[in-house]
């Protein structure tokens, strides 16, 4: 039976808009994710694991080789007869990703290339609450610029920046709707940070810190590959991220996992969110 082209689903479960470019991008991502899970694979292995047609995999692999995101690493002999299979592995030393976190009293950065090589890692002491959102975003932008430049000196251009924030985030718009412990409300962080980065032209995404921590645990932590898990964070605030069926669970309004603001004591202290007796208190 002929295998149909594969299309991954967007966060929240809704299928992305149909179209050749969207389909190809989704399939390229699917192949790269499969290669990330294994040291090396043949094209036939990738076709079997992803459900993509072999001709589709060969076509995608040609593009990935041209972009230097993968490299051929050897030949695999299967049985006594049949053509040897050329195996490929992730390469991408020239492509990076930058993760950032801004919290109550620090800013942290962690930049790697596609193969996982750490290119930049630092933690800056900073009074985010005391300096207010405008100053905090400017400082975040300065740290981001320095990190991007360090990665480029190491030979890897960041494909994007993800910023973790301890609060409720409208991921689609990159807006921090409420971060009680930072005193932020309806802050368009993605747009402001993109404006500060200017000519560097690096895409910026913003998400809740516990959600990103859960994804990190699922992809590369001690629980890597566990399809159903709950990740709890507890510093100044309390938060949670939920992986269900191998995917991040956001909930209908995108606030799934916000356990820190569940009321546990009706007679408790006032929380930074304005409610009484939240778990955080």
Backbone as CSV, one residue per row, in Angstrom:
resi,resn,N_x,N_y,N_z,CA_x,CA_y,CA_z,C_x,C_y,C_z
1,UNK,0.853,-1.199,0.000,0.000,0.000,0.000,0.884,1.243,0.000
2,UNK,0.585,2.213,-0.822,1.354,3.452,-0.886,1.154,4.285,0.373
3,UNK,2.269,4.752,0.926,2.191,5.574,2.123,1.912,7.021,1.750
4,UNK,1.057,7.649,2.509,0.669,9.023,2.211,1.687,10.003,2.793
5,UNK,1.840,11.193,2.173,2.688,12.232,2.760,2.237,12.525,4.177
6,UNK,3.210,12.754,5.041,2.916,12.966,6.456,2.827,14.456,6.749
7,UNK,1.940,14.811,7.652,1.808,16.211,8.067,1.659,16.244,9.569
8,UNK,2.621,16.874,10.237,2.528,16.993,11.687,1.449,17.991,12.052
9,UNK,1.017,17.945,13.309,-0.041,18.828,13.770,0.529,19.987,14.552
10,UNK,-0.136,21.101,14.471,0.299,22.294,15.174,0.001,22.158,16.654
11,UNK,0.709,22.978,17.530,0.404,22.951,18.956,-1.083,23.185,19.195
12,UNK,-1.634,22.429,20.137,-3.049,22.575,20.421,-3.899,21.591,19.639
13,UNK,-3.268,20.869,18.663,-3.982,19.810,17.968,-4.567,20.213,16.635
14,UNK,-4.595,21.512,16.299,-5.174,21.937,15.029,-4.177,21.733,13.906
15,UNK,-4.629,21.227,12.772,-3.739,21.031,11.637,-3.361,22.385,11.050
16,UNK,-2.065,22.568,10.672,-1.663,23.819,10.058,-2.290,23.963,8.680
17,UNK,-2.309,25.186,8.130,-2.899,25.399,6.821,-2.245,24.489,5.780
18,UNK,-3.061,23.905,4.900,-2.546,22.996,3.885,-1.809,23.783,2.815
19,UNK,-0.877,23.115,2.132,-0.124,23.740,1.053,1.203,23.043,0.901
20,UNK,1.763,23.030,-0.322,3.022,22.324,-0.574,4.167,22.781,0.324
21,UNK,4.314,24.100,0.515,5.420,24.617,1.317,5.279,24.196,2.776
22,UNK,4.050,24.267,3.305,3.805,23.871,4.691,4.058,22.375,4.861
23,UNK,3.589,21.573,3.905,3.774,20.129,3.963,5.251,19.763,3.917
24,UNK,5.989,20.410,3.027,7.417,20.102,2.906,8.167,20.490,4.178
25,UNK,7.853,21.653,4.714,8.513,22.091,5.950,8.224,21.129,7.095
26,UNK,6.972,20.660,7.176,6.618,19.712,8.226,7.374,18.402,8.057
27,UNK,7.507,17.943,6.813,8.199,16.689,6.569,9.700,16.804,6.810
28,UNK,10.282,17.950,6.476,11.695,18.179,6.785,11.935,18.135,8.288
29,UNK,11.034,18.762,9.036,11.139,18.745,10.492,11.003,17.333,11.036
30,UNK,10.100,16.573,10.449,9.877,15.195,10.883,11.141,14.354,10.695
31,UNK,11.792,14.509,9.554,13.024,13.761,9.279,14.138,14.179,10.237
32,UNK,14.277,15.473,10.469,15.324,15.959,11.374,15.100,15.458,12.794
33,UNK,13.839,15.436,13.238,13.553,14.930,14.583,13.912,13.452,14.705
34,UNK,13.628,12.696,13.644,13.951,11.271,13.667,15.464,11.064,13.739
35,UNK,16.209,11.863,13.005,17.668,11.748,13.026,18.233,12.178,14.380
36,UNK,17.556,13.104,15.029,18.045,13.541,16.332,17.970,12.403,17.353
37,UNK,17.025,11.503,17.163,16.826,10.404,18.106,17.802,9.255,17.883
38,UNK,18.527,9.269,16.760,19.406,8.149,16.436,20.774,8.655,15.978
39,UNK,21.774,7.852,16.214,23.138,8.232,15.817,23.235,8.383,14.306
40,UNK,22.672,7.419,13.573,22.639,7.475,12.110,21.536,6.558,11.614
41,UNK,21.019,6.869,10.428,19.930,6.080,9.829,20.108,6.068,8.319
42,UNK,19.620,5.007,7.699,19.562,4.996,6.245,18.261,5.661,5.807
43,UNK,18.175,5.982,4.532,16.946,6.577,4.013,15.769,5.611,4.178
44,UNK,16.044,4.315,4.007,14.981,3.317,4.170,14.495,3.273,5.619
45,UNK,15.438,3.396,6.559,15.064,3.422,7.976,14.151,4.608,8.273
46,UNK,14.506,5.761,7.704,13.727,6.978,7.935,12.326,6.833,7.349
47,UNK,12.239,6.269,6.151,10.934,6.068,5.513,10.057,5.162,6.368
48,UNK,10.650,4.099,6.898,9.881,3.161,7.713,9.423,3.805,9.018
49,UNK,10.308,4.597,9.644,9.994,5.193,10.940,8.975,6.327,10.834
50,UNK,9.019,7.076,9.744,8.155,8.252,9.614,6.866,7.989,8.851
51,UNK,6.845,6.907,8.062,5.678,6.653,7.230,5.706,7.399,5.917
52,UNK,6.795,8.084,5.624,6.931,8.792,4.357,7.339,7.830,3.257
53,UNK,6.960,8.149,2.029,7.358,7.348,0.882,8.869,7.470,0.698
54,UNK,9.504,6.392,0.229,10.962,6.416,0.065,11.422,7.503,-0.898
55,UNK,10.655,7.720,-1.955,11.022,8.762,-2.915,10.956,10.138,-2.257
56,UNK,9.964,10.314,-1.373,9.839,11.584,-0.650,11.043,11.792,0.264
57,UNK,11.443,10.730,0.968,12.602,10.822,1.861,13.860,11.158,1.079
58,UNK,14.053,10.539,-0.062,15.236,10.820,-0.887,15.266,12.273,-1.333
59,UNK,14.091,12.790,-1.699,13.997,14.181,-2.124,14.288,15.131,-0.965
60,UNK,13.733,14.833,0.211,13.986,15.657,1.385,15.456,15.596,1.791
61,UNK,16.046,14.405,1.693,17.437,14.242,2.086,18.365,15.051,1.188
62,UNK,18.028,15.143,-0.094,18.845,15.939,-1.014,18.890,17.397,-0.556
63,UNK,17.734,17.910,-0.126,17.694,19.293,0.353,18.474,19.457,1.656
64,UNK,18.331,18.506,2.563,19.032,18.591,3.843,20.548,18.499,3.662
65,UNK,20.989,17.666,2.706,22.416,17.574,2.413,22.936,18.879,1.815
66,UNK,22.136,19.463,0.928,22.524,20.730,0.305,22.622,21.848,1.339
67,UNK,21.718,21.816,2.325,21.732,22.835,3.380,22.771,22.536,4.462
68,UNK,23.462,21.410,4.334,24.475,20.968,5.303,23.886,20.753,6.695
69,UNK,22.630,20.278,6.733,21.999,19.945,8.005,22.200,18.471,8.356
70,UNK,22.519,17.665,7.343,22.870,16.263,7.577,24.112,15.948,6.747
71,UNK,24.740,14.806,7.060,25.902,14.369,6.288,25.876,12.846,6.186
72,UNK,26.425,12.332,5.096,26.522,10.888,4.932,27.715,10.389,5.737
73,UNK,27.479,9.328,6.506,28.517,8.887,7.450,28.997,7.464,7.201
74,UNK,28.388,6.727,6.281,28.856,5.369,6.049,27.898,4.573,5.197
75,UNK,28.182,3.287,5.118,27.370,2.372,4.323,26.912,1.230,5.211
76,UNK,25.629,0.910,5.114,25.049,-0.167,5.914,24.729,-1.339,4.999
77,UNK,25.255,-2.527,5.335,24.980,-3.731,4.542,23.888,-4.534,5.239
78,UNK,22.799,-4.792,4.525,21.671,-5.539,5.082,21.546,-6.859,4.339
79,UNK,21.897,-7.947,5.002,21.804,-9.251,4.365,22.911,-9.472,3.346
80,UNK,22.825,-10.594,2.672,23.871,-10.969,1.719,23.627,-10.390,0.331
81,UNK,22.385,-10.018,0.054,22.067,-9.474,-1.259,21.413,-8.110,-1.102
82,UNK,21.274,-7.422,-2.202,20.650,-6.102,-2.156,21.702,-4.991,-2.109
83,UNK,21.298,-3.824,-2.487,22.207,-2.682,-2.519,22.527,-2.209,-1.109
84,UNK,23.771,-1.813,-0.860,24.123,-1.244,0.438,23.355,0.059,0.669
85,UNK,23.050,0.340,1.926,22.325,1.557,2.266,23.296,2.597,2.812
86,UNK,23.237,3.788,2.249,24.060,4.885,2.767,23.368,5.490,3.989
87,UNK,24.089,5.604,5.084,23.512,6.149,6.306,23.863,7.630,6.435
88,UNK,22.960,8.357,7.072,23.151,9.795,7.281,22.979,10.115,8.761
89,UNK,23.542,11.255,9.160,23.450,11.700,10.550,23.313,13.217,10.568
90,UNK,22.827,13.718,11.671,22.744,15.172,11.824,24.123,15.797,11.704
91,UNK,24.178,16.939,11.090,25.428,17.701,10.994,25.157,19.079,11.595
92,UNK,24.837,20.021,10.772,24.334,21.303,11.241,25.208,22.061,12.221
93,UNK,26.551,21.927,12.117,27.409,22.690,13.021,27.317,24.184,12.763
94,UNK,26.777,24.576,11.613,26.678,25.992,11.280,25.316,26.579,11.650
95,UNK,24.411,25.743,12.199,23.070,26.204,12.577,22.900,26.048,14.079
96,UNK,22.416,27.095,14.730,22.269,27.056,16.183,20.875,27.422,16.655
97,UNK,20.671,27.255,17.943,19.431,27.666,18.599,19.796,28.271,19.941
98,UNK,19.116,29.352,20.298,19.421,30.049,21.546,18.212,30.018,22.465
99,UNK,18.412,29.460,23.649,17.383,29.473,24.675,17.714,30.510,25.725
100,UNK,16.700,31.274,26.169,16.893,32.302,27.187,15.825,32.162,28.260
101,UNK,16.173,32.552,29.467,15.199,32.575,30.556,15.365,33.883,31.321
102,UNK,14.259,34.539,31.593,14.286,35.722,32.461,13.404,35.429,33.659
103,UNK,13.974,35.599,34.847,13.244,35.300,36.061,13.388,36.458,37.036
104,UNK,12.967,36.260,38.254,12.908,37.347,39.222,14.253,38.028,39.413
105,UNK,15.335,37.230,39.502,16.628,37.820,39.832,17.757,37.392,38.914
106,UNK,17.449,36.912,37.721,18.529,36.546,36.796,18.024,36.446,35.366
107,UNK,18.990,36.487,34.442,18.772,36.201,33.024,19.775,35.117,32.647
108,UNK,19.304,34.061,31.990,20.185,32.957,31.607,20.089,32.705,30.113
109,UNK,21.212,32.280,29.516,21.229,31.930,28.095,21.939,30.597,27.910
110,UNK,21.499,29.854,26.893,22.112,28.564,26.563,21.974,28.385,25.061
111,UNK,23.104,28.433,24.355,23.086,28.319,22.903,23.843,27.092,22.438
112,UNK,23.252,26.344,21.511,23.883,25.142,20.965,23.785,25.141,19.445
113,UNK,24.579,24.259,18.826,24.367,24.036,17.401,23.452,22.823,17.246
114,UNK,23.138,22.469,16.017,22.157,21.417,15.766,22.614,20.062,16.295
115,UNK,23.926,19.869,16.392,24.451,18.594,16.875,24.495,18.521,18.399
116,UNK,24.152,19.622,19.074,24.130,19.631,20.529,25.359,20.239,21.165
117,UNK,26.317,20.713,20.385,27.526,21.336,20.931,27.164,22.669,21.590
118,UNK,27.540,22.848,22.863,27.223,24.075,23.582,28.177,25.177,23.135
119,UNK,27.608,26.280,22.653,28.391,27.389,22.119,28.470,28.572,23.076
120,UNK,27.423,28.769,23.844,27.420,29.863,24.818,26.513,29.478,25.969
121,UNK,26.939,29.793,27.188,26.134,29.501,28.365,26.544,30.458,29.468
122,UNK,25.599,31.230,29.953,25.904,32.166,31.030,24.633,32.522,31.801
123,UNK,24.847,32.995,33.013,23.741,33.402,33.881,24.114,34.755,34.475
124,UNK,23.252,35.736,34.265,23.519,37.117,34.681,22.596,37.476,35.835
125,UNK,23.172,37.921,36.929,22.367,38.389,38.056,21.679,39.692,37.656
126,UNK,20.357,39.750,37.827,19.613,40.942,37.417,18.317,41.036,38.214
127,UNK,18.019,42.211,38.745,16.806,42.456,39.520,15.669,42.801,38.567
128,UNK,15.024,41.778,38.034,13.972,41.995,37.043,12.787,42.736,37.634
129,UNK,12.362,42.359,38.821,11.223,43.009,39.461,11.500,44.477,39.727
130,UNK,12.689,44.761,40.273,13.004,46.121,40.690,13.220,47.088,39.545
131,UNK,13.631,46.571,38.376,13.966,47.457,37.259,12.801,47.741,36.323
132,UNK,11.695,47.000,36.455,10.534,47.252,35.602,10.682,46.615,34.241
133,UNK,9.555,46.444,33.529,9.561,45.709,32.257,10.391,46.348,31.151
134,UNK,10.364,47.678,31.020,11.110,48.324,29.929,12.605,48.100,30.064
135,UNK,13.135,48.339,31.266,14.567,48.134,31.495,14.934,46.667,31.376
136,UNK,14.039,45.790,31.861,14.309,44.356,31.814,14.406,43.863,30.381
137,UNK,13.511,44.320,29.521,13.536,43.895,28.122,14.796,44.416,27.434
138,UNK,15.206,45.647,27.754,16.437,46.180,27.169,17.641,45.338,27.591
139,UNK,17.685,44.958,28.869,18.804,44.144,29.344,18.759,42.746,28.707
140,UNK,17.569,42.201,28.580,17.415,40.912,27.915,17.920,40.997,26.480
141,UNK,17.616,42.083,25.809,18.068,42.284,24.440,19.576,42.377,24.343
142,UNK,20.203,43.050,25.308,21.666,43.173,25.315,22.316,41.803,25.497
143,UNK,21.786,41.026,26.434,22.320,39.681,26.677,22.117,38.809,25.432
144,UNK,20.966,38.947,24.789,20.681,38.174,23.581,21.654,38.524,22.462
145,UNK,21.919,39.832,22.265,22.858,40.267,21.231,24.241,39.673,21.462
146,UNK,24.699,39.741,22.700,26.024,39.201,23.030,26.083,37.697,22.755
147,UNK,24.990,36.985,23.090,24.955,35.541,22.885,24.942,35.191,21.399
148,UNK,24.145,35.925,20.619,24.073,35.682,19.175,25.433,35.909,18.534
149,UNK,26.102,36.988,18.932,27.426,37.294,18.372,28.441,36.218,18.748
150,UNK,28.368,35.715,19.980,29.276,34.651,20.415,29.041,33.378,19.599
151,UNK,27.774,33.056,19.327,27.462,31.867,18.537,27.959,32.020,17.109
152,UNK,27.805,33.202,16.549,28.268,33.417,15.181,29.784,33.352,15.092
153,UNK,30.482,33.822,16.133,31.940,33.695,16.147,32.354,32.224,16.191
154,UNK,31.501,31.396,16.809,31.779,29.956,16.885,31.372,29.234,15.605
155,UNK,30.822,29.978,14.641,30.500,29.397,13.346,29.073,28.933,13.166
156,UNK,28.181,29.271,14.116,26.781,28.835,14.011,25.851,30.037,14.076
157,UNK,25.016,30.190,13.071,24.034,31.271,13.065,22.747,30.769,13.723
158,UNK,22.244,31.455,14.751,21.013,31.001,15.424,19.812,31.036,14.472
159,UNK,19.093,29.927,14.418,17.881,29.870,13.604,16.713,30.496,14.339
160,UNK,16.827,30.656,15.666,15.755,31.252,16.438,16.125,31.371,17.903
161,UNK,15.327,32.162,18.613,15.492,32.367,20.049,14.177,32.007,20.732
162,UNK,14.251,31.217,21.795,13.081,30.925,22.616,13.320,31.511,24.003
163,UNK,12.366,32.302,24.486,12.500,32.958,25.788,11.497,32.346,26.765
164,UNK,12.006,31.867,27.894,11.164,31.281,28.939,10.837,32.352,29.979
165,UNK,9.549,32.459,30.304,9.072,33.477,31.236,8.186,32.817,32.291
166,UNK,8.344,33.183,33.576,7.489,32.607,34.619,6.139,33.310,34.686
167,UNK,5.253,32.951,33.764,3.953,33.611,33.735,3.079,33.058,32.632
168,UNK,1.908,33.643,32.481,0.980,33.249,31.428,1.395,33.919,30.128
169,UNK,1.486,33.123,29.059,1.987,33.641,27.790,1.021,33.300,26.661
170,UNK,0.695,34.301,25.865,-0.026,34.084,24.620,1.046,33.737,23.589
171,UNK,1.258,32.432,23.367,2.379,31.966,22.555,2.262,32.442,21.114
172,UNK,1.064,32.459,20.578,0.863,32.850,19.186,1.348,34.275,18.927
173,UNK,1.058,35.181,19.856,1.441,36.591,19.685,2.745,36.941,20.382
174,UNK,3.271,36.034,21.214,4.501,36.338,21.944,4.297,37.384,23.012
175,UNK,3.084,37.401,23.606,2.743,38.404,24.618,2.674,37.738,26.000
176,UNK,3.365,38.327,26.965,3.260,37.867,28.351,2.015,38.522,28.929
177,UNK,0.936,37.754,29.049,-0.327,38.338,29.502,-0.297,38.661,30.997
178,UNK,0.361,37.813,31.788,0.474,38.082,33.222,1.640,37.292,33.805
179,UNK,2.591,38.008,34.389,3.703,37.397,35.116,3.737,38.067,36.491
180,UNK,2.957,37.564,37.459,2.798,38.237,38.758,4.104,38.508,39.483
181,UNK,5.036,37.567,39.416,6.284,37.737,40.158,7.267,38.696,39.495
182,UNK,6.988,39.063,38.241,7.803,40.059,37.551,7.098,41.409,37.473
183,UNK,5.817,41.429,37.860,4.967,42.619,37.724,4.790,43.014,36.260
184,UNK,4.649,42.004,35.391,4.419,42.246,33.976,2.968,41.944,33.638
185,UNK,2.400,42.781,32.768,1.013,42.588,32.342,0.885,43.022,30.890
186,UNK,0.436,42.089,30.026,0.247,42.354,28.590,1.490,42.973,27.950
187,UNK,2.622,42.327,28.164,3.894,42.799,27.612,4.191,42.077,26.298
188,UNK,4.261,42.808,25.160,4.554,42.180,23.859,6.046,41.864,23.739
189,UNK,6.490,40.873,24.483,7.921,40.605,24.617,8.577,40.209,23.299
190,UNK,7.929,39.344,22.516,8.537,38.897,21.258,8.789,40.072,20.319
191,UNK,7.809,40.954,20.165,7.962,42.113,19.280,9.033,43.067,19.792
192,UNK,9.037,43.318,21.094,10.013,44.247,21.642,11.431,43.707,21.531
193,UNK,11.605,42.413,21.803,12.938,41.838,21.702,13.404,41.790,20.243
194,UNK,12.492,41.473,19.326,12.835,41.472,17.901,13.278,42.854,17.449
195,UNK,12.606,43.890,17.960,12.958,45.259,17.610,14.360,45.608,18.113
196,UNK,14.685,45.171,19.318,16.011,45.444,19.878,17.099,44.725,19.078
197,UNK,16.821,43.487,18.658,17.806,42.718,17.904,18.001,43.287,16.494
198,UNK,16.960,43.929,15.970,17.063,44.659,14.706,17.675,43.875,13.565
199,UNK,18.845,44.335,13.096,19.469,43.782,11.898,19.954,42.347,12.060
200,UNK,19.940,41.811,13.277,20.362,40.421,13.463,19.355,39.447,12.852
201,UNK,18.097,39.885,12.744,17.048,39.109,12.060,16.948,37.665,12.574
202,UNK,16.786,37.531,13.874,16.617,36.205,14.477,15.184,36.096,15.001
203,UNK,14.410,35.110,14.537,13.028,34.943,15.014,12.993,34.705,16.519
204,UNK,11.980,35.273,17.188,11.852,35.166,18.640,10.516,34.520,18.989
205,UNK,10.553,33.518,19.861,9.352,32.906,20.403,9.391,33.026,21.925
206,UNK,8.219,33.148,22.537,8.119,33.280,23.998,7.153,32.216,24.509
207,UNK,7.508,31.603,25.643,6.630,30.588,26.211,6.820,30.562,27.723
208,UNK,5.911,29.870,28.388,5.985,29.693,29.836,7.199,28.834,30.203
209,UNK,7.889,29.197,31.278,9.111,28.488,31.637,8.877,27.016,31.978
210,UNK,7.775,26.716,32.664,7.494,25.326,33.027,7.158,24.486,31.798
211,UNK,6.463,25.072,30.823,6.176,24.359,29.585,7.464,23.984,28.857
212,UNK,8.376,24.949,28.757,9.638,24.689,28.075,10.496,23.701,28.852
213,UNK,10.432,23.770,30.192,11.179,22.812,31.013,10.652,21.395,30.805
214,UNK,9.335,21.259,30.693,8.737,19.950,30.448,9.171,19.399,29.089
215,UNK,9.185,20.263,28.081,9.639,19.837,26.757,11.105,19.418,26.786
216,UNK,11.932,20.169,27.520,13.353,19.833,27.626,13.538,18.486,28.316
217,UNK,12.744,18.250,29.359,12.837,16.972,30.073,12.420,15.831,29.150
218,UNK,11.385,16.064,28.365,10.890,15.024,27.469,11.881,14.711,26.351
219,UNK,12.557,15.745,25.832,13.452,15.531,24.690,14.853,15.107,25.095
220,UNK,15.358,15.580,26.259,16.758,15.295,26.565,17.068,15.110,28.039
221,UNK,16.083,15.078,28.910,16.328,14.902,30.338,16.383,13.440,30.732
222,UNK,16.382,13.168,32.046,16.450,11.787,32.507,15.165,11.027,32.186
223,UNK,14.084,11.781,31.889,12.816,11.145,31.519,12.588,11.208,30.015
224,UNK,13.661,11.398,29.246,13.536,11.569,27.797,12.729,10.441,27.167
225,UNK,11.737,10.827,26.370,10.915,9.850,25.674,9.708,9.376,26.455
226,UNK,9.592,9.756,27.738,8.415,9.377,28.521,7.197,10.099,27.948
227,UNK,6.207,9.385,27.436,5.115,10.043,26.708,4.146,10.818,27.583
228,UNK,4.065,10.482,28.864,3.129,11.157,29.759,3.867,11.547,31.037
229,UNK,4.027,12.834,31.258,4.740,13.284,32.444,4.255,14.660,32.881
230,UNK,4.446,14.951,34.157,4.164,16.271,34.712,5.464,16.798,35.295
231,UNK,5.836,17.993,34.891,7.068,18.621,35.373,6.687,19.814,36.251
232,UNK,7.155,19.826,37.495,6.859,20.919,38.421,8.087,21.786,38.627
233,UNK,7.886,23.087,38.637,8.962,24.029,38.934,8.637,24.749,40.240
234,UNK,9.666,25.104,40.972,9.442,25.801,42.234,10.632,26.641,42.634
235,UNK,10.638,27.912,42.232,11.665,28.854,42.688,10.918,29.915,43.499
236,UNK,10.845,31.125,42.980,9.994,32.126,43.631,8.535,31.756,43.421
237,UNK,8.232,31.282,42.234,6.872,30.856,41.921,6.783,29.356,41.786
238,UNK,5.562,28.867,41.571,5.305,27.443,41.366,4.598,27.285,40.025
239,UNK,5.080,26.349,39.220,4.455,26.138,37.916,4.529,24.687,37.517
240,UNK,3.929,24.365,36.387,3.949,22.996,35.906,3.794,22.923,34.408
241,UNK,4.403,21.901,33.832,4.255,21.606,32.412,3.809,20.168,32.263
242,UNK,2.936,19.896,31.297,2.352,18.570,31.141,2.626,18.049,29.733
243,UNK,3.233,16.864,29.669,3.407,16.159,28.403,2.400,15.013,28.375
244,UNK,1.557,14.982,27.350,0.549,13.932,27.228,0.634,13.331,25.830
245,UNK,0.868,12.030,25.781,1.003,11.381,24.483,2.178,11.896,23.681
246,UNK,3.225,12.348,24.381,4.412,12.855,23.706,4.299,14.269,23.202
247,UNK,3.230,14.981,23.573,3.038,16.358,23.129,2.741,17.252,24.325
248,UNK,3.165,18.507,24.215,2.887,19.477,25.266,1.399,19.761,25.327
249,UNK,0.825,19.637,26.518,-0.597,19.899,26.709,-0.780,21.341,27.175
250,UNK,-1.442,22.146,26.351,-1.629,23.559,26.685,-3.009,23.841,27.262
251,UNK,-4.011,23.040,26.916,-5.358,23.313,27.367,-6.073,24.256,26.421
252,UNK,-7.370,24.418,26.628,-8.199,25.215,25.718,-7.745,26.663,25.630
253,UNK,-7.295,27.233,26.752,-6.877,28.634,26.767,-5.370,28.799,26.821
254,UNK,-4.619,27.689,26.730,-3.166,27.760,26.738,-2.547,27.845,28.118
255,UNK,-3.330,27.666,29.187,-2.806,27.855,30.537,-2.756,26.549,31.337
256,UNK,-2.795,25.422,30.643,-2.698,24.139,31.337,-1.380,24.055,32.093
257,UNK,-1.432,23.496,33.300,-0.210,23.343,34.094,0.065,24.476,35.055
258,UNK,-0.765,25.522,35.032,-0.544,26.667,35.928,-1.022,26.337,37.342
259,UNK,-0.364,25.361,37.956,-0.782,24.889,39.279,-0.468,25.877,40.395
260,UNK,0.466,26.777,40.165,0.860,27.722,41.208,-0.252,28.644,41.644
261,UNK,-1.261,28.817,40.787,-2.344,29.731,41.122,-3.660,28.998,41.382
262,UNK,-3.538,27.724,41.771,-4.693,27.011,42.309,-4.866,27.427,43.766
263,UNK,-6.085,27.728,44.169,-6.333,28.141,45.563,-6.311,26.908,46.471
264,UNK,-5.420,26.907,47.445,-5.314,25.788,48.386,-5.664,26.205,49.811
265,UNK,-5.753,27.514,50.067,-6.096,28.010,51.405,-6.990,29.238,51.270
266,UNK,-8.311,29.075,51.420,-9.237,30.207,51.259,-8.959,31.346,52.223
267,UNK,-8.279,31.058,53.336,-7.950,32.094,54.320,-6.473,32.482,54.278
268,UNK,-5.820,32.162,53.186,-4.384,32.395,53.088,-4.017,33.819,52.709
269,UNK,-2.751,33.988,52.360,-2.219,35.306,52.003,-2.612,35.698,50.581
270,UNK,-2.517,36.978,50.305,-2.788,37.464,48.954,-1.615,37.121,48.050
271,UNK,-1.946,36.628,46.857,-0.934,36.247,45.871,-0.659,37.428,44.940
272,UNK,0.468,37.350,44.251,0.801,38.393,43.294,-0.180,38.483,42.149
273,UNK,-0.969,37.420,41.926,-1.956,37.444,40.862,-3.244,38.131,41.289
274,UNK,-3.338,38.464,42.589,-4.521,39.153,43.088,-5.504,38.252,43.820
275,UNK,-5.299,36.928,43.748,-6.200,36.006,44.427,-5.664,35.697,45.839
276,UNK,-6.462,34.980,46.617,-6.103,34.652,47.986,-5.773,33.154,48.108
277,UNK,-4.681,32.860,48.791,-4.356,31.487,49.137,-3.876,30.598,48.022
278,UNK,-3.260,31.155,46.990,-2.706,30.330,45.915,-1.575,29.450,46.434
279,UNK,-1.291,28.365,45.712,-0.215,27.454,46.095,1.105,28.225,46.258
280,UNK,1.349,29.202,45.395,2.603,29.966,45.470,2.781,30.641,46.825
281,UNK,1.678,31.010,47.478,1.808,31.735,48.751,2.171,30.785,49.884
